[in-house]
Amino acid sequence: MKPIRLMSGFLTVGVWTLASRVLGFVRDAMILAYLGTGPLYEAYVVAFRLPNMFRRFFAEGAFNMAFVPMFSKKLQRGEGAREFAQEAFAGLASALIVLTLLAQAAMPWLILGLASGFAGQPQFPLTVEFGRIAFPYVLFISLAALLSGVLNATGRFAAAAAAPVLLNAMVIAAMAAAAALGGDVARALIWTIPAAGVAQLALVWIAASRAGFALRPARPRLSPDIRRLVRIAVPAALAGGVMQVNLLVGQQVASFFERAVGWLYAADRLYQLPLGIVGIAIGVVLLPDLSRRLAALDDAGGRAALSRAAEVALALTVPAAVALVVIPLPLVSVLFQRGAATAADSAAIAQAVAIYGLGLPAFVLQKILQPLFFAREDTRTPFRYAVAAMLVNAAAAVGLAPLLGWIAPAIATTAAGWFMVALLIRGARPMGEVARFDPRFRARIWRICAAASAMGAALWLAAAALGGWLDAPGWRYLGLTLLVVLGMAVYFAAGQAIGAFRLSEFRTALRRRG
C-alpha cells in the first residue's frame, strides 16, 4: 500500500484550501458590499449555517470520523474497502434524503431554534425562504465529504481539497451576474448554494471513480460493518451535535443584539482562513495516516507524524493568531469595508476577530489531538470532552451577555476551545509515548512563540506608523500589504535565527510534493 506523505498531503490540502479561503473572502466581501449587515445578510447567514451545521454533524463530524479510520484499516489490510465504502455511501444517502424532506417541512421551527430573536422581525420570513432553498446542499456536500474521505485515505488529496473552490467561484459569478443584470443578488446567491453542492459532488465522484471507487446509489443494507460503523459514529454524532449547540448558543445570544449575527459571522470567516489552511489540512491528512500506522503497529512513525503535524501547524498558526490580535482593524477594514459595510461594522468585527485570534491555536490543536482518539475508533471520549466544553461555552456566552453584550459568544468560544484542548491532552496520556510530542517539538514550540512575539511587536509599531495610510481609501491596500510583508519577513528571519524552524524543511516538502 502506498504510504501517505504527511507534509506533501498537508501542502496539497493547504494550497487548495488557501485558494478556497481567498475566494471565500472575495465572496464575503461582495455579500457585505451588496447586502450590508441588515436583514438580508442576517437571513443569508442563518440559512447557510443550517446546512453547514448538519454537514459537520453528519459528514465531516460523525460519519467521517468513524468512516475514515475503518476504511483506512481495511485498505491497509486489503479487507474489502470498496464494498464497505459502497455500503456507507448508500446508508448516508438514504439518511440525508429523509433529513432533507423533514427539514423542508419543519423549516420555520428550525429557524426559531437557530435565531429566536428573529421572531416577528423582517429577517424571519426571509430566513425561512432562504433556508428551504439552501438546505439540499447538505445532501450533496455530505456525500462529497464521504468520497473525500475515500480519496484522502488512499493518499489522493487534490480533488477533495479543490472541491470547496467550486462553491466560492460559482457564488461570486452568480452575484456578479445578478448585479450586472439588475437582478436580485440575494436570491442569486442562495440558489447557487445547492447548485454548487451538485458540482462539488460531481468533482469528487469522478476523482474517486478514477481511483477505483466508483460508488453509486444503492439500496441501504445493515451489514455487520455498517452496524459497527453506526456504533462508532453515534458518539461522534453526539459530539458533533454538542459542537453545533455551541454555535447555536452563540447565535441565539447574538440574535438579540442588532447586527451582531452578521458581525460574528464576518469575524468567524476571517479566523477560519488560517484554521482552514493549517488546522483542517493537517487533520484531514493526519487521521488516515495515524489509522494506517496503528493498523501496521508503527508507534514510532505515529509519534513522529503527530509531532511534525503539530510543529508545522503551530509554526504557521501562532503568528497568524498574533496578527489577528495585534492588527485586526486593518485586516477587517481592507477586506470587508466597502459598499453597505460601514466603518462601525469594521470596528465591531475587528473586536471579535481579536478575541477569536486568542483561541486560534486551541482550535488548531483540537484538529491535531482528536485523530489520536478517532484513529483508535474511540469516539466516546471526545464526546465526553465536547459536552464539558459545551457547558463552559454556554455558561460563558449566556452569563457574560448581560455584562459585555454581543461580544460574549466570541469570548465563550475561545475559552471553551482552550478547555477542550486541556481535556484532550489529559485524555491522551494513557496512550503512552505515541500520543506525546517528541523532544524536537518541545524544543521548538517556545522558539516559535518567541519569533511570533517579535513579529507582533513589529506589526504594532508599523501599524502605528502607517495609521494614515491604513485609513485612506486609496492607500489602505498598500498599507496592509506592507504590514503583511513586514510581519512575514520579521517572523521567518527571527524563527530561522533562533531555530524555531528551518526553511530548508519547507523547501524539501515542496520538492517532494512536486
C-alpha positions in Angstrom: 0.0 0.0 0.0 1.4 3.4 -1.0 2.3 5.4 2.2 0.8 8.8 2.9 3.3 11.6 2.7 2.3 13.8 5.6 4.0 17.0 4.5 3.1 16.6 0.9 -0.5 15.9 1.7 -0.6 18.9 4.1 0.7 21.2 1.4 -1.7 19.9 -1.2 -4.7 20.4 1.1 -3.3 23.7 2.4 -2.7 25.2 -1.1 -6.2 24.3 -2.3 -7.8 25.5 1.0 -5.9 28.8 0.7 -7.4 29.2 -2.8 -10.8 28.4 -1.5 -10.5 30.8 1.5 -9.2 33.6 -0.7 -12.2 33.2 -2.9 -14.3 33.0 0.2 -13.1 36.4 1.3 -13.9 37.8 -2.1 -17.4 36.1 -1.8 -18.0 37.5 1.7 -16.7 41.0 0.8 -19.1 41.0 -2.2 -22.0 39.8 0.0 -21.4 42.6 2.6 -21.0 45.2 -0.2 -24.3 44.2 -1.8 -26.4 43.3 1.2 -24.7 45.2 4.1 -25.3 43.8 7.6 -29.1 44.2 7.6 -32.0 41.7 7.4 -31.0 40.2 4.0 -27.4 39.5 5.2 -28.6 38.0 8.6 -31.1 35.8 6.8 -28.4 34.5 4.5 -26.0 33.9 7.4 -28.5 31.8 9.4 -29.9 30.0 6.3 -26.4 29.0 5.1 -25.3 28.0 8.5 -28.2 25.5 8.7 -27.0 23.0 6.1 -23.4 23.6 7.1 -24.3 22.7 10.7 -25.9 19.4 9.6 -23.0 18.8 7.2 -20.5 18.9 10.1 -22.8 16.8 12.2 -23.3 14.0 9.6 -20.4 14.0 7.3 -17.2 15.9 8.4 -18.1 15.2 12.0 -19.8 12.0 13.0 -19.7 9.9 9.8 -16.2 10.6 8.5 -14.6 10.5 12.0 -15.9 6.9 12.2 -15.7 6.0 8.5 -12.1 7.1 7.7 -10.3 5.0 10.3 -12.4 1.9 9.4 -11.9 2.4 5.7 -8.2 3.2 6.1 -7.6 0.0 8.1 -9.5 -2.1 5.6 -7.4 -0.5 2.8 -4.2 -1.2 4.6 -5.2 -4.9 5.2 -6.9 -5.5 1.9 -10.2 -6.4 3.5 -13.0 -5.2 1.1 -12.5 -1.5 1.4 -14.6 -0.8 -1.8 -17.6 -2.8 -0.6 -17.5 -1.1 2.7 -17.4 2.4 1.1 -20.4 1.5 -1.2 -22.5 0.4 1.8 -21.6 3.5 3.7 -22.4 5.7 0.7 -25.9 4.1 0.3 -26.7 4.4 4.0 -25.6 8.0 4.3 -27.5 9.0 1.1 -30.7 7.4 2.4 -30.5 9.1 5.8 -29.8 12.5 4.2 -32.7 12.3 1.8 -35.1 11.7 4.7 -33.5 14.5 6.7 -33.8 17.0 3.8 -37.5 16.2 3.3 -38.2 16.6 7.1 -36.2 19.9 7.2 -38.3 21.4 4.4 -41.5 20.8 6.4 -40.0 22.0 9.7 -38.0 25.0 8.4 -39.9 27.7 10.5 -39.2 25.8 13.7 -35.6 25.1 12.7 -35.0 28.9 12.2 -36.6 29.7 15.5 -34.2 27.1 17.1 -31.2 28.8 15.4 -32.2 32.5 15.9 -35.3 33.0 18.1 -34.5 36.7 18.2 -35.7 36.9 14.6 -39.3 36.2 15.6 -41.5 39.0 14.4 -38.6 40.7 12.6 -38.2 41.1 8.8 -35.4 38.5 8.9 -37.7 35.7 9.9 -39.7 35.0 6.7 -36.6 35.7 4.6 -34.6 33.2 6.6 -37.3 30.5 6.2 -37.4 31.1 2.5 -33.6 31.1 2.2 -33.3 28.0 4.5 -35.6 25.9 2.3 -33.6 26.8 -0.8 -30.2 26.2 0.7 -30.8 23.1 2.8 -30.5 20.5 0.0 -26.8 21.5 -0.1 -26.3 19.2 2.9 -27.2 16.1 0.9 -24.7 16.8 -1.9 -21.9 18.1 0.3 -22.1 15.3 2.8 -21.9 12.6 0.1 -19.0 14.6 -1.3 -17.3 14.5 2.2 -17.6 10.8 2.3 -16.0 10.4 -1.1 -13.3 12.9 0.0 -12.6 10.6 2.9 -12.1 7.7 0.5 -9.7 9.8 -1.6 -7.8 11.1 1.5 -7.4 7.5 2.8 -5.7 6.5 -0.5 -3.3 9.5 -0.3 -5.1 11.4 -3.0 -5.9 14.9 -1.6 -6.1 17.3 -4.5 -9.6 16.7 -5.8 -11.2 16.7 -2.3 -9.3 19.8 -1.3 -10.2 21.6 -4.6 -13.9 20.9 -4.3 -14.7 23.9 -2.0 -13.2 26.3 -4.6 -16.3 25.5 -6.8 -18.8 26.9 -4.2 -17.0 30.2 -3.9 -16.3 30.6 -7.6 -19.9 29.8 -8.5 -21.4 32.2 -5.9 -19.0 35.0 -6.9 -20.0 34.5 -10.6 -23.8 34.4 -9.7 -23.7 37.5 -7.6 -21.7 39.4 -10.2 -24.1 38.4 -13.0 -27.1 39.3 -11.0 -25.7 42.7 -10.1 -24.7 43.4 -13.7 -28.1 42.5 -15.0 -30.0 44.3 -12.2 -31.3 41.1 -10.7 -31.9 40.0 -7.1 -28.4 39.4 -5.8 -29.5 37.8 -2.5 -31.6 35.2 -4.3 -29.0 34.6 -6.9 -26.6 33.9 -4.0 -28.9 31.5 -2.2 -30.0 29.5 -5.2 -26.3 29.0 -6.2 -25.5 27.1 -3.0 -27.3 23.8 -3.8 -26.1 24.0 -7.4 -22.6 24.3 -6.1 -23.2 21.2 -3.9 -24.0 19.2 -7.0 -20.8 20.4 -8.7 -18.7 19.5 -5.7 -20.2 16.0 -5.5 -19.6 15.5 -9.2 -15.9 16.5 -8.9 -15.0 14.1 -6.1 -17.2 11.3 -7.6 -15.2 11.5 -10.8 -11.9 11.5 -8.9 -13.0 8.6 -6.7 -14.1 6.6 -9.8 -10.6 7.1 -11.3 -9.1 5.8 -8.1 -11.1 2.6 -8.4 -14.0 3.6 -6.1 -17.0 4.3 -8.4 -19.7 4.4 -5.7 -23.3 4.5 -6.9 -26.8 4.9 -5.4 -28.0 1.6 -4.0 -30.4 0.2 -1.5 -29.0 0.6 2.0 -28.0 -2.6 3.8 -27.4 -3.1 7.5 -24.3 -5.3 7.2 -22.1 -6.1 10.2 -19.6 -3.4 9.1 -22.4 -0.8 8.9 -23.7 -1.8 12.3 -20.2 -1.3 13.7 -19.8 2.0 11.8 -23.1 3.2 13.4 -22.0 2.2 16.9 -18.8 4.2 16.4 -20.5 7.1 14.7 -23.2 7.7 17.3 -20.9 9.1 20.0 -19.2 11.1 17.2 -22.6 12.4 16.1 -23.4 13.4 19.6 -20.0 15.1 19.9 -20.8 16.9 16.6 -24.2 17.8 18.0 -22.5 19.3 21.0 -20.3 21.5 18.9 -23.3 22.7 16.9 -25.0 23.5 20.2 -22.1 25.8 20.9 -22.7 27.6 17.6 -26.4 27.7 18.3 -25.9 29.2 21.8 -23.7 31.9 20.4 -26.1 32.7 17.5 -29.0 32.7 19.9 -27.3 35.2 22.2 -26.2 37.3 19.2 -29.7 37.4 17.6 -30.9 39.6 20.5 -28.4 42.3 19.6 -28.8 44.4 16.4 -26.4 43.3 13.6 -24.4 41.0 16.0 -25.2 37.9 14.0 -23.5 39.4 10.9 -20.6 40.8 12.9 -19.7 37.5 14.5 -20.2 35.6 11.2 -17.8 38.0 9.4 -15.2 37.6 12.2 -15.6 33.9 12.1 -14.8 33.9 8.3 -11.6 35.8 9.0 -10.1 33.5 11.6 -11.3 30.5 9.7 -8.7 31.3 7.0 -5.7 30.1 9.0 -7.7 27.5 10.7 -8.8 26.0 7.4 -5.4 26.2 5.7 -3.5 24.8 8.6 -5.7 23.0 11.2 -8.2 21.4 8.8 -5.4 20.5 6.3 -3.4 18.8 9.0 -6.4 17.0 10.4 -7.5 15.7 7.0 -4.1 14.2 6.3 -3.2 13.1 9.9 -6.3 10.9 10.6 -5.8 8.4 7.7 -2.1 8.4 8.3 -2.4 7.6 12.0 -5.1 5.0 11.3 -2.9 3.1 8.9 0.2 3.3 11.2 -1.9 2.0 14.0 -3.0 -0.9 11.8 0.7 -1.6 11.0 1.7 -1.3 14.7 4.1 1.6 13.8 4.1 3.5 17.1 7.4 5.4 16.4 6.1 6.5 13.0 2.8 7.6 14.6 4.6 9.7 17.2 6.7 11.3 14.6 3.7 12.1 12.4 1.8 13.7 15.3 4.8 15.8 16.4 5.7 17.0 12.9 2.0 17.8 12.2 1.8 19.9 15.4 5.1 21.6 14.8 4.2 22.7 11.3 0.7 23.7 12.2 1.7 25.8 15.1 4.7 27.4 13.2 2.0 28.8 10.8 -0.8 29.3 13.3 0.8 31.1 16.2 2.0 34.1 14.0 -1.5 34.2 12.4 -3.1 34.4 15.8 -0.7 37.2 16.8 -1.6 39.1 13.7 -5.3 38.8 14.3 -4.8 40.1 17.9 -2.4 43.0 17.0 -3.8 44.4 13.7 -7.5 43.2 13.5 -8.9 46.6 12.3 -6.6 47.0 9.2 -7.4 43.4 8.2 -11.2 43.8 8.6 -11.4 47.3 7.0 -9.5 46.3 3.9 -11.2 43.0 3.4 -14.8 43.9 4.3 -15.4 47.7 4.5 -17.0 48.8 1.2 -20.5 49.4 -0.2 -23.1 48.9 2.5 -20.5 47.7 5.1 -19.5 50.8 7.3 -16.6 51.8 9.5 -18.8 51.0 12.5 -19.2 47.5 11.2 -15.4 47.1 10.8 -14.7 48.3 14.3 -17.2 45.7 15.7 -16.0 42.8 13.6 -12.3 43.7 14.5 -13.2 43.4 18.2 -14.5 39.8 17.6 -11.5 38.9 15.4 -9.0 39.8 18.1 -10.9 37.5 20.6 -11.1 34.7 18.1 -7.4 35.1 17.4 -6.6 34.3 21.1 -8.4 30.9 20.5 -6.9 30.1 17.1 -4.0 27.9 18.4 -6.5 26.0 20.5 -8.8 25.3 17.5 -5.9 24.0 15.5 -4.6 21.8 18.4 -8.0 20.2 18.6 -7.7 19.2 14.9 -4.3 17.6 15.7 -5.2 15.8 19.0 -8.6 14.4 18.1 -7.2 12.0 15.5 -5.4 10.2 18.3 -8.8 9.1 19.5 -10.5 8.7 16.2 -7.7 6.6 14.8 -8.4 4.1 17.6 -12.1 4.2 16.8 -12.7 5.9 20.2 -15.4 8.5 19.6 -16.9 8.3 23.1 -14.0 10.1 24.9 -14.1 13.1 22.6 -17.8 13.2 23.1 -17.5 13.5 26.8 -14.9 16.2 26.4 -17.2 18.1 24.0 -20.0 18.0 26.5 -17.8 19.6 29.1 -16.6 22.2 26.7 -20.2 22.9 25.7 -21.2 23.6 29.3 -18.2 26.1 29.6 -19.3 27.8 26.3 -22.9 28.1 27.2 -22.2 29.4 30.7 -19.8 32.0 29.4 -22.0 33.1 26.5 -25.2 33.4 28.5 -23.6 34.6 31.7 -21.4 37.3 30.1 -24.0 38.7 27.7 -25.7 40.9 30.3 -22.3 42.4 31.2 -20.5 42.5 27.9 -23.2 42.4 25.3 -22.9 40.9 21.8 -19.2 40.0 22.2 -19.9 37.4 24.9 -20.2 34.5 22.4 -16.7 35.2 20.9 -15.2 35.1 24.4 -17.1 31.9 25.2 -15.9 30.2 22.1 -12.3 31.0 22.8 -12.5 29.9 26.4 -14.2 26.6 25.5 -11.6 25.9 22.8 -8.7 26.0 25.3 -10.7 24.0 27.8 -11.2 21.3 25.2 -7.5 21.2 24.4 -6.7 20.7 28.1 -9.1 17.8 28.2 -7.7 16.1 25.1 -4.1 16.4 26.3 -5.0 14.8 29.6 -7.1 12.1 28.0 -4.3 11.1 25.6 -1.8 10.4 28.4 -2.8 6.7 28.8 -2.0 6.1 25.2 1.7 6.3 26.0 4.6 7.8 24.1 2.9 7.5 20.8 0.5 10.3 21.9 3.2 12.6 23.3 5.1 15.2 21.4 8.7 14.4 20.8 11.7 16.3 22.2 12.2 18.2 18.9 8.7 19.6 19.1 9.1 20.6 22.8 12.3 22.4 22.0 10.9 24.3 19.0 7.5 25.4 20.3 8.9 28.1 22.6 11.1 29.4 19.9 8.1 29.7 17.6 6.3 31.7 20.2 9.3 34.0 20.6 9.5 34.6 16.9 5.8 35.3 16.7 6.1 37.8 19.6 8.9 39.7 17.7 6.6 39.8 14.7 3.7 41.1 16.8 5.9 43.9 18.2 7.0 44.9 14.7 3.4 44.9 13.4 2.2 47.0 16.3 4.9 49.7 15.7 4.4 49.6 11.9 0.6 49.9 12.2 1.0 53.0 14.4 3.5 54.5 11.8 1.2 53.7 8.9 -2.0 54.9 10.6 -2.9 57.4 7.9 -2.3 55.1 5.1 -4.4 52.4 6.7 -7.4 54.8 6.9 -7.1 56.4 3.5 -9.4 54.7 0.9 -6.7 55.0 -1.9 -3.8 53.7 0.2 -5.2 51.2 2.7 -4.5 48.2 0.4 -0.8 49.2 0.0 -0.6 49.8 3.8 -2.0 46.4 4.6 0.4 44.8 2.0 3.3 46.4 3.7 2.2 45.2 7.1 1.8 41.6 5.8 5.2 41.6 4.1 6.9 43.1 7.1 5.3 40.6 9.5 6.3 37.6 7.4 9.9 38.9 7.0 10.4 39.5 10.7 8.8 36.2 11.7 10.7 34.0 9.3 14.0 35.8 9.9 13.6 35.6 13.7 12.4 32.0 13.5 15.4 30.9 11.3 17.8 32.8 13.6 16.7 31.2 16.9 16.0 27.7 15.5 12.2 27.8 15.6 12.2 26.0 12.3 14.4 25.5 9.2 13.2 27.0 6.0 15.0 24.1 4.2 12.4 21.8 5.6 9.7 23.6 3.8 11.6 23.6 0.6 12.2 19.8 0.9 8.5 19.3 1.4 7.7 21.4 -1.6 10.1 19.4 -3.8 8.5 16.1 -2.6 5.1 17.5 -3.5 6.3 18.4 -6.9 
